[in-house]
Amino acid sequence: DCEAAEALIFELIYKIKAEYFRKKYQEKKPQKSYALTILNYMKNNLEKNITLDSLAERVNLNKSYLVRLFKSTYGKTPMQVLIALRMEKAYDLIVNTNISISQIAFECGFSSDSYFIAGYKKRFFETPLQTRIKNFPKNK
């Protein structure tokens, strides 16, 4: 009886210590910092060919885990946020510059003009050219 109780106590102490160190490690490297690292990388590299694989490699996480973590932090998957960031930049460039639509697509990381225009229209309910015409009337 005494040996069994002693073994149980040691097992309990081991589990408590293991849980303590697990939590302490998590505090040192908060999970949200991974999501923030990815978000900042995307913001600063919109023109690059960014894939889920490359993002997961960047923070040394499994792709599925990264998606869940990012979604729990920002409410969207990394790729959904990447597209939104690219569209915001594209809108800004369309409204505030005279850069060609093709060049804007390239600078925002889209692989083709047609893919960019289709995505833009889905997001803003008009083509990039319609946005530009609306914001740069001929009588200005």
LOLUMZA-932828 format. One record per residue (C-alpha): x, y, z; residue in one letter; residue number from 1. Coordinates in nm, 2 decimals. Layout:
! residues N
+--------+--------+--------+----+-----+
|   east |  north |     up | aa |   i |
+--------+--------+--------+----+-----+
|      X |      Y |      Z |  a | NUM |
...
+--------+--------+--------+----+-----+
END
This chain:
! residues 140
+--------+--------+--------+----+-----+
|   east |  north |     up | aa |   i |
+--------+--------+--------+----+-----+
|   0.00 |   0.00 |   0.00 |  d |   1 |
|   0.27 |   0.24 |   0.10 |  c |   2 |
|   0.48 |   0.17 |  -0.22 |  e |   3 |
|   0.17 |   0.22 |  -0.44 |  a |   4 |
|   0.09 |   0.55 |  -0.26 |  a |   5 |
|   0.45 |   0.67 |  -0.30 |  e |   6 |
|   0.45 |   0.58 |  -0.67 |  a |   7 |
|   0.12 |   0.77 |  -0.72 |  l |   8 |
|   0.26 |   1.07 |  -0.54 |  i |   9 |
|   0.58 |   1.07 |  -0.76 |  f |  10 |
|   0.36 |   1.03 |  -1.08 |  e |  11 |
|   0.15 |   1.33 |  -0.97 |  l |  12 |
|   0.46 |   1.54 |  -0.89 |  i |  13 |
|   0.60 |   1.45 |  -1.24 |  y |  14 |
|   0.27 |   1.55 |  -1.41 |  k |  15 |
|   0.26 |   1.88 |  -1.22 |  i |  16 |
|   0.62 |   1.96 |  -1.31 |  k |  17 |
|   0.56 |   1.87 |  -1.68 |  a |  18 |
|   0.25 |   2.09 |  -1.70 |  e |  19 |
|   0.44 |   2.37 |  -1.53 |  y |  20 |
|   0.72 |   2.36 |  -1.78 |  f |  21 |
|   0.48 |   2.32 |  -2.07 |  r |  22 |
|   0.30 |   2.64 |  -1.97 |  k |  23 |
|   0.62 |   2.83 |  -1.89 |  k |  24 |
|   0.75 |   2.74 |  -2.24 |  y |  25 |
|   0.42 |   2.86 |  -2.40 |  q |  26 |
|   0.45 |   3.19 |  -2.21 |  e |  27 |
|   0.80 |   3.24 |  -2.35 |  k |  28 |
|   0.68 |   3.20 |  -2.71 |  k |  29 |
|   0.32 |   3.31 |  -2.73 |  p |  30 |
|   0.13 |   3.15 |  -3.01 |  q |  31 |
|  -0.01 |   3.48 |  -3.13 |  k |  32 |
|   0.34 |   3.60 |  -3.21 |  s |  33 |
|   0.36 |   3.34 |  -3.49 |  y |  34 |
|   0.05 |   3.49 |  -3.64 |  a |  35 |
|   0.18 |   3.84 |  -3.60 |  l |  36 |
|   0.51 |   3.74 |  -3.76 |  t |  37 |
|   0.33 |   3.60 |  -4.06 |  i |  38 |
|   0.10 |   3.91 |  -4.09 |  l |  39 |
|   0.40 |   4.15 |  -4.08 |  n |  40 |
|   0.58 |   3.94 |  -4.34 |  y |  41 |
|   0.28 |   3.94 |  -4.57 |  m |  42 |
|   0.24 |   4.32 |  -4.53 |  k |  43 |
|   0.60 |   4.38 |  -4.62 |  n |  44 |
|   0.62 |   4.13 |  -4.91 |  n |  45 |
|   0.29 |   4.16 |  -5.10 |  l |  46 |
|   0.47 |   4.15 |  -5.44 |  e |  47 |
|   0.63 |   3.81 |  -5.37 |  k |  48 |
|   0.50 |   3.47 |  -5.45 |  n |  49 |
|   0.37 |   3.38 |  -5.10 |  i |  50 |
|   0.24 |   3.03 |  -5.04 |  t |  51 |
|   0.10 |   2.86 |  -4.73 |  l |  52 |
|   0.40 |   2.63 |  -4.75 |  d |  53 |
|   0.65 |   2.92 |  -4.74 |  s |  54 |
|   0.46 |   3.09 |  -4.45 |  l |  55 |
|   0.46 |   2.77 |  -4.25 |  a |  56 |
|   0.83 |   2.72 |  -4.31 |  e |  57 |
|   0.90 |   3.08 |  -4.20 |  r |  58 |
|   0.77 |   3.01 |  -3.85 |  v |  59 |
|   0.85 |   2.64 |  -3.85 |  n |  60 |
|   0.49 |   2.52 |  -3.80 |  l |  61 |
|   0.27 |   2.27 |  -3.96 |  n |  62 |
|   0.05 |   2.42 |  -4.24 |  k |  63 |
|  -0.28 |   2.31 |  -4.08 |  s |  64 |
|  -0.18 |   2.43 |  -3.74 |  y |  65 |
|  -0.07 |   2.77 |  -3.88 |  l |  66 |
|  -0.41 |   2.81 |  -4.05 |  v |  67 |
|  -0.60 |   2.73 |  -3.73 |  r |  68 |
|  -0.37 |   2.96 |  -3.53 |  l |  69 |
|  -0.40 |   3.25 |  -3.78 |  f |  70 |
|  -0.78 |   3.20 |  -3.81 |  k |  71 |
|  -0.83 |   3.20 |  -3.43 |  s |  72 |
|  -0.61 |   3.52 |  -3.40 |  t |  73 |
|  -0.75 |   3.72 |  -3.70 |  y |  74 |
|  -1.07 |   3.55 |  -3.80 |  g |  75 |
|  -0.95 |   3.45 |  -4.15 |  k |  76 |
|  -0.69 |   3.22 |  -4.30 |  t |  77 |
|  -0.35 |   3.35 |  -4.39 |  p |  78 |
|  -0.44 |   3.34 |  -4.76 |  m |  79 |
|  -0.76 |   3.52 |  -4.71 |  q |  80 |
|  -0.57 |   3.80 |  -4.53 |  v |  81 |
|  -0.30 |   3.80 |  -4.80 |  l |  82 |
|  -0.56 |   3.86 |  -5.07 |  i |  83 |
|  -0.73 |   4.13 |  -4.87 |  a |  84 |
|  -0.40 |   4.31 |  -4.81 |  l |  85 |
|  -0.31 |   4.29 |  -5.18 |  r |  86 |
|  -0.65 |   4.43 |  -5.28 |  m |  87 |
|  -0.61 |   4.72 |  -5.03 |  e |  88 |
|  -0.27 |   4.80 |  -5.18 |  k |  89 |
|  -0.41 |   4.77 |  -5.53 |  a |  90 |
|  -0.70 |   5.00 |  -5.45 |  y |  91 |
|  -0.46 |   5.26 |  -5.31 |  d |  92 |
|  -0.24 |   5.24 |  -5.61 |  l |  93 |
|  -0.53 |   5.27 |  -5.86 |  i |  94 |
|  -0.67 |   5.57 |  -5.68 |  v |  95 |
|  -0.35 |   5.75 |  -5.60 |  n |  96 |
|  -0.12 |   5.68 |  -5.89 |  t |  97 |
|  -0.11 |   5.66 |  -6.27 |  n |  98 |
|   0.06 |   5.32 |  -6.27 |  i |  99 |
|  -0.08 |   5.08 |  -6.53 |  s | 100 |
|  -0.33 |   4.81 |  -6.41 |  i | 101 |
|  -0.08 |   4.55 |  -6.52 |  s | 102 |
|   0.20 |   4.70 |  -6.32 |  q | 103 |
|  -0.03 |   4.73 |  -6.01 |  i | 104 |
|  -0.13 |   4.36 |  -6.05 |  a | 105 |
|   0.24 |   4.27 |  -6.06 |  f | 106 |
|   0.34 |   4.49 |  -5.76 |  e | 107 |
|   0.05 |   4.34 |  -5.56 |  c | 108 |
|   0.17 |   3.99 |  -5.62 |  g | 109 |
|  -0.09 |   3.87 |  -5.87 |  f | 110 |
|   0.03 |   3.62 |  -6.13 |  s | 111 |
|  -0.19 |   3.75 |  -6.40 |  s | 112 |
|  -0.39 |   4.06 |  -6.49 |  d | 113 |
|  -0.71 |   3.85 |  -6.55 |  s | 114 |
|  -0.68 |   3.69 |  -6.20 |  y | 115 |
|  -0.62 |   4.03 |  -6.05 |  f | 116 |
|  -0.91 |   4.19 |  -6.23 |  i | 117 |
|  -1.15 |   3.91 |  -6.14 |  a | 118 |
|  -1.05 |   3.92 |  -5.77 |  g | 119 |
|  -1.07 |   4.30 |  -5.77 |  y | 120 |
|  -1.42 |   4.29 |  -5.92 |  k | 121 |
|  -1.53 |   4.03 |  -5.66 |  k | 122 |
|  -1.39 |   4.25 |  -5.38 |  r | 123 |
|  -1.50 |   4.60 |  -5.49 |  f | 124 |
|  -1.79 |   4.52 |  -5.73 |  f | 125 |
|  -1.62 |   4.70 |  -6.01 |  e | 126 |
|  -1.31 |   4.66 |  -6.23 |  t | 127 |
|  -0.99 |   4.84 |  -6.15 |  p | 128 |
|  -1.04 |   5.06 |  -6.46 |  l | 129 |
|  -1.39 |   5.16 |  -6.33 |  q | 130 |
|  -1.24 |   5.26 |  -6.00 |  t | 131 |
|  -0.97 |   5.46 |  -6.17 |  r | 132 |
|  -1.22 |   5.64 |  -6.39 |  i | 133 |
|  -1.44 |   5.72 |  -6.10 |  k | 134 |
|  -1.15 |   5.87 |  -5.90 |  n | 135 |
|  -0.98 |   6.05 |  -6.19 |  f | 136 |
|  -1.26 |   6.22 |  -6.38 |  p | 137 |
|  -1.15 |   6.37 |  -6.72 |  k | 138 |
|  -1.24 |   6.72 |  -6.60 |  n | 139 |
|  -0.99 |   6.73 |  -6.32 |  k | 140 |
+--------+--------+--------+----+-----+
END
